[in-house]
Amino acid sequence: PLCRAPFSSAVRLTDPTVDPRSFFHLACVPEDRTGGGGGDPDAERSPETLALTERHAMGALTALLPVNPTSFDARLQKELWPAWVASSSSTASAEPAAAVLREPEFLRPGGMLEWLSSHLLERKVEGQRGQPPRLHDSPERWFQHFDFTNAGRLSKAEFLRGVAKAYDVSLLAAPSTPSRRKRGEGVHKLRELVDAVWDEVRWAEAVPLEDFTGRHGLAERLLAALPSDDLPHVGERLLSVDEEDGGRQPPLRLPFRKSVVQEAPALLSVDEALAKARVSDFETRKADEARALERAERVRAATQLEAPDQRVDGSSPPG
């Protein structure tokens, strides 16, 4: 998170899936720097005096998740933060934006920790599994790739994220859209496409595998909305029009990411992917500790060089 203030050292935010309390302590940055907190891992902290504000929560979340700060800030203010502080004692006397989270409220089921952990675990599994398979080649493997909890079903949000990760959504934006806004507009268009193919009655909570891969299922609907293999790859311009319909542009077609056709590797299970992620996390933690020791040694050496010569009795040598 940005502190916008002078600092002598910095530490990596603790992974909340490993040590949620340590993460909370580091994420809390009291304005008056009292009661511990800040970025100092050695500062004394009292959980009763630490409180996480919306602004500092925003900084911590954007440090851990690949989100657009501008668009995510609006979602945090309107949706996430009010839900997280709903049970906070500070909410009774303040608007949600002014409310704060104490440690017990941060840790409660269904709160900020659960939301953040689910997204981080999803990223860990995805990072170990690698690129998703092509939906055209195997709808079942595509479904399993994004079923990070092994629940046998995908929520609408999980399905939307899966399509966004598998396809270049920036090409959905209008040609006149500035480059910096193409992905944002593409995501908006993608939401419209997903709304069009998603059956709110059949899949009110989530779509099961059999409904995804079956006849007239979600995969079939999605493939009907996405381009076929003979349409341009990413980076090529879509110029086709429906001449039989008066030359009007047909419904948006989503270019797929170009990939090399090869034998599909065995899909890592969630447990296997998390086990590999834990090994990677441990190596990162050891590297952080080694760098911290190295920094401490440099500071110690610099302090010794800057200190004036002292006699054994503590007096300075004559000038």
URWO-V755613 format. One record per residue. RES is the residue in one small letter. SS is DSSP state (alpha for helix, beta for strand, coil for the rest). PSI is psi in whole degrees, -180 to 180 (NA if undefined). D_CENTER is the distance of its C-alpha to the mean C-alpha in whole Angstrom. Layout:
res:RES ss:SS psi:PSI d_center:D_CENTER
res:RES ss:SS psi:PSI d_center:D_CENTER
This chain:
res:p ss:coil psi:152 d_center:14
res:l ss:coil psi:128 d_center:17
res:c ss:coil psi:-23 d_center:21
res:r ss:coil psi:45 d_center:23
res:a ss:coil psi:155 d_center:26
res:p ss:coil psi:144 d_center:28
res:f ss:coil psi:154 d_center:26
res:s ss:coil psi:-20 d_center:28
res:s ss:coil psi:166 d_center:25
res:a ss:coil psi:147 d_center:21
res:v ss:coil psi:152 d_center:19
res:r ss:coil psi:139 d_center:16
res:l ss:coil psi:132 d_center:14
res:t ss:coil psi:141 d_center:15
res:d ss:coil psi:117 d_center:12
res:p ss:coil psi:-18 d_center:13
res:t ss:coil psi:-15 d_center:13
res:v ss:coil psi:-49 d_center:16
res:d ss:coil psi:83 d_center:18
res:p ss:alpha psi:-35 d_center:16
res:r ss:alpha psi:-42 d_center:19
res:s ss:alpha psi:-40 d_center:19
res:f ss:alpha psi:-46 d_center:16
res:f ss:alpha psi:-43 d_center:17
res:h ss:alpha psi:-39 d_center:20
res:l ss:alpha psi:-33 d_center:18
res:a ss:alpha psi:-27 d_center:16
res:c ss:coil psi:121 d_center:19
res:v ss:coil psi:88 d_center:21
res:p ss:coil psi:137 d_center:25
res:e ss:coil psi:-38 d_center:26
res:d ss:coil psi:4 d_center:30
res:r ss:coil psi:28 d_center:28
res:t ss:coil psi:159 d_center:30
res:g ss:coil psi:20 d_center:29
res:g ss:coil psi:-162 d_center:27
res:g ss:coil psi:-150 d_center:24
res:g ss:coil psi:-155 d_center:23
res:g ss:coil psi:9 d_center:21
res:d ss:coil psi:111 d_center:25
res:p ss:coil psi:-15 d_center:24
res:d ss:coil psi:-3 d_center:28
res:a ss:coil psi:145 d_center:28
res:e ss:coil psi:133 d_center:30
res:r ss:coil psi:137 d_center:27
res:s ss:coil psi:116 d_center:29
res:p ss:coil psi:-30 d_center:26
res:e ss:coil psi:-24 d_center:29
res:t ss:coil psi:-10 d_center:28
res:l ss:coil psi:136 d_center:24
res:a ss:coil psi:137 d_center:23
res:l ss:beta psi:123 d_center:19
res:t ss:coil psi:165 d_center:19
res:e ss:alpha psi:-40 d_center:17
res:r ss:alpha psi:-44 d_center:17
res:h ss:alpha psi:-30 d_center:16
res:a ss:alpha psi:-41 d_center:13
res:m ss:alpha psi:-44 d_center:12
res:g ss:alpha psi:-43 d_center:13
res:a ss:alpha psi:-42 d_center:11
res:l ss:alpha psi:-42 d_center:8
res:t ss:alpha psi:-19 d_center:8
res:a ss:alpha psi:-26 d_center:9
res:l ss:alpha psi:-27 d_center:6
res:l ss:coil psi:144 d_center:3
res:p ss:coil psi:70 d_center:5
res:v ss:coil psi:156 d_center:6
res:n ss:coil psi:115 d_center:10
res:p ss:alpha psi:-37 d_center:11
res:t ss:alpha psi:-52 d_center:14
res:s ss:alpha psi:-35 d_center:13
res:f ss:alpha psi:-32 d_center:11
res:d ss:alpha psi:-40 d_center:13
res:a ss:alpha psi:-41 d_center:16
res:r ss:alpha psi:-39 d_center:14
res:l ss:alpha psi:-44 d_center:13
res:q ss:alpha psi:-43 d_center:17
res:k ss:alpha psi:-29 d_center:18
res:e ss:alpha psi:-58 d_center:16
res:l ss:alpha psi:-54 d_center:14
res:w ss:alpha psi:-45 d_center:16
res:p ss:alpha psi:-36 d_center:19
res:a ss:alpha psi:-39 d_center:19
res:w ss:alpha psi:-35 d_center:17
res:v ss:coil psi:8 d_center:21
res:a ss:coil psi:-35 d_center:23
res:s ss:coil psi:6 d_center:25
res:s ss:coil psi:140 d_center:25
res:s ss:alpha psi:-23 d_center:28
res:s ss:alpha psi:-16 d_center:27
res:t ss:alpha psi:-29 d_center:27
res:a ss:alpha psi:-30 d_center:30
res:s ss:alpha psi:13 d_center:31
res:a ss:coil psi:159 d_center:29
res:e ss:coil psi:156 d_center:27
res:p ss:alpha psi:-38 d_center:23
res:a ss:alpha psi:-30 d_center:22
res:a ss:alpha psi:-9 d_center:24
res:a ss:coil psi:158 d_center:24
res:v ss:coil psi:160 d_center:22
res:l ss:beta psi:127 d_center:20
res:r ss:coil psi:168 d_center:23
res:e ss:alpha psi:-47 d_center:22
res:p ss:alpha psi:-36 d_center:23
res:e ss:alpha psi:-34 d_center:21
res:f ss:alpha psi:-37 d_center:18
res:l ss:alpha psi:-13 d_center:19
res:r ss:coil psi:148 d_center:20
res:p ss:coil psi:139 d_center:19
res:g ss:coil psi:5 d_center:17
res:g ss:coil psi:-156 d_center:16
res:m ss:alpha psi:-42 d_center:13
res:l ss:alpha psi:-45 d_center:13
res:e ss:alpha psi:-42 d_center:13
res:w ss:alpha psi:-48 d_center:10
res:l ss:alpha psi:-43 d_center:8
res:s ss:alpha psi:-40 d_center:10
res:s ss:alpha psi:-39 d_center:9
res:h ss:alpha psi:-38 d_center:6
res:l ss:alpha psi:-42 d_center:6
res:l ss:alpha psi:-38 d_center:9
res:e ss:alpha psi:-43 d_center:9
res:r ss:alpha psi:-36 d_center:7
res:k ss:alpha psi:-47 d_center:10
res:v ss:alpha psi:-45 d_center:12
res:e ss:alpha psi:-40 d_center:11
res:g ss:alpha psi:-35 d_center:12
res:q ss:alpha psi:-30 d_center:15
res:r ss:alpha psi:-22 d_center:16
res:g ss:coil psi:-160 d_center:16
res:q ss:coil psi:142 d_center:17
res:p ss:coil psi:152 d_center:17
res:p ss:coil psi:161 d_center:21
res:r ss:coil psi:136 d_center:23
res:l ss:coil psi:-36 d_center:23
res:h ss:coil psi:-36 d_center:27
res:d ss:coil psi:-41 d_center:28
res:s ss:coil psi:93 d_center:26
res:p ss:alpha psi:-35 d_center:25
res:e ss:alpha psi:-44 d_center:25
res:r ss:alpha psi:-36 d_center:23
res:w ss:alpha psi:-46 d_center:20
res:f ss:alpha psi:-48 d_center:20
res:q ss:alpha psi:-32 d_center:20
res:h ss:alpha psi:-38 d_center:17
res:f ss:alpha psi:1 d_center:15
res:d ss:coil psi:76 d_center:16
res:f ss:coil psi:-19 d_center:14
res:t ss:coil psi:3 d_center:16
res:n ss:coil psi:34 d_center:20
res:a ss:coil psi:-14 d_center:21
res:g ss:coil psi:15 d_center:22
res:r ss:beta psi:158 d_center:21
res:l ss:beta psi:132 d_center:18
res:s ss:coil psi:168 d_center:17
res:k ss:alpha psi:-39 d_center:17
res:a ss:alpha psi:-41 d_center:14
res:e ss:alpha psi:-41 d_center:13
res:f ss:alpha psi:-44 d_center:16
res:l ss:alpha psi:-45 d_center:14
res:r ss:alpha psi:-37 d_center:11
res:g ss:alpha psi:-46 d_center:13
res:v ss:alpha psi:-40 d_center:16
res:a ss:alpha psi:-33 d_center:13
res:k ss:alpha psi:-29 d_center:12
res:a ss:alpha psi:-17 d_center:16
res:y ss:beta psi:154 d_center:18
res:d ss:coil psi:91 d_center:18
res:v ss:alpha psi:-17 d_center:18
res:s ss:alpha psi:-24 d_center:19
res:l ss:alpha psi:-5 d_center:22
res:l ss:alpha psi:-19 d_center:22
res:a ss:coil psi:154 d_center:23
res:a ss:coil psi:147 d_center:26
res:p ss:coil psi:-30 d_center:28
res:s ss:coil psi:-4 d_center:29
res:t ss:coil psi:131 d_center:25
res:p ss:coil psi:148 d_center:25
res:s ss:alpha psi:-40 d_center:22
res:r ss:alpha psi:-15 d_center:20
res:r ss:alpha psi:-2 d_center:19
res:k ss:alpha psi:-46 d_center:20
res:r ss:alpha psi:-42 d_center:16
res:g ss:alpha psi:-45 d_center:16
res:e ss:alpha psi:-36 d_center:19
res:g ss:alpha psi:-39 d_center:19
res:v ss:alpha psi:-40 d_center:16
res:h ss:alpha psi:-44 d_center:18
res:k ss:alpha psi:-37 d_center:21
res:l ss:alpha psi:-39 d_center:19
res:r ss:alpha psi:-40 d_center:18
res:e ss:alpha psi:-40 d_center:22
res:l ss:alpha psi:-44 d_center:23
res:v ss:alpha psi:-41 d_center:21
res:d ss:alpha psi:-34 d_center:23
res:a ss:alpha psi:-33 d_center:26
res:v ss:alpha psi:-13 d_center:25
res:w ss:coil psi:130 d_center:24
res:d ss:coil psi:104 d_center:27
res:e ss:coil psi:-24 d_center:26
res:v ss:coil psi:-51 d_center:29
res:r ss:coil psi:-36 d_center:29
res:w ss:coil psi:54 d_center:25
res:a ss:coil psi:-38 d_center:25
res:e ss:coil psi:-43 d_center:22
res:a ss:coil psi:162 d_center:21
res:v ss:beta psi:125 d_center:23
res:p ss:beta psi:164 d_center:25
res:l ss:alpha psi:-43 d_center:25
res:e ss:alpha psi:-33 d_center:29
res:d ss:alpha psi:-22 d_center:28
res:f ss:alpha psi:-43 d_center:25
res:t ss:alpha psi:-15 d_center:28
res:g ss:coil psi:173 d_center:31
res:r ss:coil psi:133 d_center:33
res:h ss:coil psi:22 d_center:32
res:g ss:coil psi:-174 d_center:29
res:l ss:alpha psi:-39 d_center:25
res:a ss:alpha psi:-43 d_center:25
res:e ss:alpha psi:-40 d_center:29
res:r ss:alpha psi:-43 d_center:28
res:l ss:alpha psi:-43 d_center:25
res:l ss:alpha psi:-31 d_center:27
res:a ss:alpha psi:-28 d_center:29
res:a ss:alpha psi:-22 d_center:27
res:l ss:beta psi:162 d_center:26
res:p ss:coil psi:153 d_center:28
res:s ss:coil psi:174 d_center:30
res:d ss:coil psi:-19 d_center:31
res:d ss:coil psi:1 d_center:33
res:l ss:coil psi:162 d_center:31
res:p ss:coil psi:150 d_center:30
res:h ss:coil psi:175 d_center:27
res:v ss:coil psi:137 d_center:24
res:g ss:coil psi:-14 d_center:26
res:e ss:coil psi:146 d_center:29
res:r ss:coil psi:138 d_center:30
res:l ss:coil psi:116 d_center:31
res:l ss:coil psi:-3 d_center:34
res:s ss:coil psi:145 d_center:36
res:v ss:coil psi:159 d_center:37
res:d ss:beta psi:96 d_center:39
res:e ss:alpha psi:-30 d_center:43
res:e ss:alpha psi:-13 d_center:44
res:d ss:alpha psi:37 d_center:42
res:g ss:coil psi:19 d_center:44
res:g ss:coil psi:12 d_center:41
res:r ss:beta psi:151 d_center:38
res:q ss:coil psi:131 d_center:35
res:p ss:coil psi:173 d_center:34
res:p ss:coil psi:148 d_center:30
res:l ss:coil psi:136 d_center:27
res:r ss:coil psi:135 d_center:27
res:l ss:beta psi:113 d_center:24
res:p ss:coil psi:141 d_center:24
res:f ss:beta psi:158 d_center:23
res:r ss:coil psi:132 d_center:21
res:k ss:coil psi:133 d_center:24
res:s ss:coil psi:156 d_center:24
res:v ss:coil psi:127 d_center:27
res:v ss:coil psi:120 d_center:29
res:q ss:coil psi:169 d_center:29
res:e ss:coil psi:130 d_center:30
res:a ss:coil psi:129 d_center:27
res:p ss:coil psi:162 d_center:26
res:a ss:coil psi:134 d_center:25
res:l ss:coil psi:126 d_center:22
res:l ss:coil psi:139 d_center:21
res:s ss:coil psi:166 d_center:21
res:v ss:alpha psi:-44 d_center:18
res:d ss:alpha psi:-41 d_center:20
res:e ss:alpha psi:-43 d_center:21
res:a ss:alpha psi:-42 d_center:17
res:l ss:alpha psi:-35 d_center:16
res:a ss:alpha psi:-43 d_center:19
res:k ss:alpha psi:-38 d_center:19
res:a ss:alpha psi:-37 d_center:15
res:r ss:alpha psi:-38 d_center:17
res:v ss:alpha psi:-44 d_center:20
res:s ss:alpha psi:-40 d_center:18
res:d ss:alpha psi:-40 d_center:16
res:f ss:alpha psi:-42 d_center:20
res:e ss:alpha psi:-39 d_center:21
res:t ss:alpha psi:-41 d_center:18
res:r ss:alpha psi:-41 d_center:20
res:k ss:alpha psi:-40 d_center:23
res:a ss:alpha psi:-39 d_center:23
res:d ss:alpha psi:-43 d_center:21
res:e ss:alpha psi:-40 d_center:25
res:a ss:alpha psi:-41 d_center:27
res:r ss:alpha psi:-37 d_center:26
res:a ss:alpha psi:-42 d_center:26
res:l ss:alpha psi:-39 d_center:30
res:e ss:alpha psi:-42 d_center:30
res:r ss:alpha psi:-42 d_center:30
res:a ss:alpha psi:-38 d_center:32
res:e ss:alpha psi:-39 d_center:35
res:r ss:alpha psi:-41 d_center:34
res:v ss:alpha psi:-43 d_center:35
res:r ss:alpha psi:-44 d_center:37
res:a ss:alpha psi:-41 d_center:39
res:a ss:alpha psi:-37 d_center:39
res:t ss:alpha psi:-41 d_center:40
res:q ss:alpha psi:-37 d_center:43
res:l ss:alpha psi:-34 d_center:44
res:e ss:alpha psi:-22 d_center:44
res:a ss:coil psi:136 d_center:46
res:p ss:coil psi:155 d_center:50
res:d ss:coil psi:139 d_center:52
res:q ss:beta psi:141 d_center:54
res:r ss:coil psi:167 d_center:57
res:v ss:coil psi:-35 d_center:57
res:d ss:coil psi:2 d_center:59
res:g ss:coil psi:-9 d_center:56
res:s ss:coil psi:155 d_center:58
res:s ss:beta psi:151 d_center:57
res:p ss:coil psi:151 d_center:59
res:p ss:coil psi:147 d_center:62
res:g ss:coil psi:NA d_center:61
